[in-house]
Amino acid sequence: MRGLVLIVAIAWAGPVAAEDFETCFSRAIAHFEMGFARTGPAAAIEDYALVTRDRVHHCGSLAIVACDRGEAPQACQRQLASEQRALRDRVLAGLPAPEQVPAPEVLAGLYPQLWDVAHGSSAGDDCAGADDPVAAWCETHEARLKLTEAVALWQVARLMGVAGAAADLGWVAEAMPFRPVARPEGEGR
């Protein structure tokens, strides 16, 4: 019965607004920072398990879908791609070049390899010849992938102790802290 009441309440309230890209991105960075706060700089290979592109990639996917549902999907996607490329550039600007980073005892080649990936370009225009809707999506998809590569490089640099927090570097307003979820009244007593 409670489930039915919840379904009716949700249906009556209307669709839930999705987070915008900036908010989702900040939460993705906050998730990494929470893990980093627990582990600190990497001391073992296992510590690098915190590195992931998934959360940022997910935020980009949600933003593309939000554009698809808007009035001008291709213009929205191209604007999103532009914003993601600019964000990628800000992330990369705050990171030291590999020759400035002392090689750690574990995974010594990881940072230089990720640096090359994050600063590289594709072998060609993957979006060439596509009609406008597909070309706009493709451009946005490529920008999202390059942003995820830059964030992964920052995460490794953070774990190596050679990069600061994203908020300190200025590419997120704040890494939004997660708030504890309150227990329902009377539970857990």
N, C-alpha and C positions, 0 to 999 in steps of 0.2 A: 504494500500500500504506500509506504514512504517513497519507493521508487517511482510509482505512478505520479505522486504529488510533485516530485522533483522534475520529472519529464514535463508535466503540464506547466510548472513554473518557468522552466527554461524556454519552452515553446512560447509562452505568453510574453516573456521578457524580450523576445526577438533574438537576432543573431548577436553573438558575442564579438566585439571588435577585437581584431588581432593586434598584437603589438606592432608598432612601426619598426623599421629596420634598426634605427639608432638604439631604441630601447632593447630590442632583442640582442643586438650586438653587444651592448653594455652588459647584459646579463650573461652572455657567453664568456666575456672576459672576466666577469666577477666569479663565474664558476671555476675558471682556471685559477684565479687569485686565491680562492678559498682553498683549493688543493695545495697551492704553493705555500700558503700560510701554515698548513699542517706539516709539509715536508721540508720546506726551505730549499736551499740550493741542492742540486742533485749530488748524491754521494755514490750511487750505484745505478746500474742500468735500469733497474726497476723503477727508479724515480722518474725516468723519462716517459713512463706510461701516462703521465698527465698530458702529454702533448697530443693534441687532436685538432683536426680541421672540421670535425663533424658539426659542432654547435654553430660555428660561424657559417658554414655551408647551409645549415638548416635555416638560419636567419635570412640568408640570401634567397633561398627557395621560397620562404613565406613572402618576402617582398616581391618576388616575381609574380606569385599568385595574386597578391594584392593589386599589382599593376594590371594583370589579366582581367580582374573584376572591375576595373575603373573605366572611365569614359574614353580615355586615349591610351590604350595599353602600350603601343609601340613607343610613344613619346615618354611615357612613364618609365618604361624599361630602359630606354636610352639615358634618361636622367639618372636612374638608379645606377647604371653602369658607370656613368661619369663620377658619381659620388663614391662608388666603391673603388674606382681607380685612384681618386684623390686620397681616399682613406688608406689604401695600400701604400701610396707614396709617403704619407705621414708615418705609417708604421715603420717602413724601411728606413726613413730618414733618421730615426732614433737608435739605429742599431750599428754597432761597430763592425768594421770590415774584418774578415777572417784573420788577416795578418795582425790585427790588433788584439786578438783574443788568444790567451794562452790555451793550449790544447789540454783538455781534461784527461785524466787517467782512463776514464771510460768513454767509449764512443768518440774518440778523438777526431774522426773525420766527419761527424754528423753536421756540425755547424757550417763548415765550408761547403758541404754538399747542398744543404738547404739554402744557403746563401745563393749558390749558383742557380738553383731552381727558382727561388723567389725573384731573382733579378733577371732571369732568362726570358726569352720570348719564344713563341711557338715557331715551328718550322714553316708556317705559312698561315694564310688567312683561312681559318676553319669555317668561317661564315660566308665565304665568297660564293656568289651565285644563288644564294637563297632569296626567296621572296621576302617582302618587308616584315611580315609577322615573325617568320623564322629567323631572319637576320637580326631583328631587335632582340629576340630571346637569346640567340646565340651570343651576341655581343655582351649581354648582361650575364649570361652563364660564364663566359670567359673572364669577365671582370670579377665575378664571385670566386672563381677558382684561384685567380692571382691574389686576391685578398686573403683567402684561406692559407695560401702558401706563405705570405708575409706574416700572418699571425702565428703560424707554426714555427717560423724562424724566430719570432719574438719569444715564444714560449720556451724554446730551447735556450735562447740567450738569457732569459730570466732564470731558468734552472741552472745555468752555468754561472750565474751571478754577475753577468756583464751588461744587463739591461734592467732598467727600472720598471716600476709599475706603469701600466698604460695611462692612468690618470696623470701621473707625474710627467710622462712624456707628452701629454697633451692631445692624444688622439681619441680619448673618450672623456666626456665631461666628468664622469665618475664611474668607477666600476661598481655598479649598483649592488649594495649588500642585500643578501637575501634575508628576509624577516622570518622568524619562526612562525609556524602555523599554530594558531591557538587551538587547544583541545576543546572539543565540545563540552559544554557545561556539565559538570558532574562526572566526567570521565577521568579515570586515573587517580581517583581519591581513595 
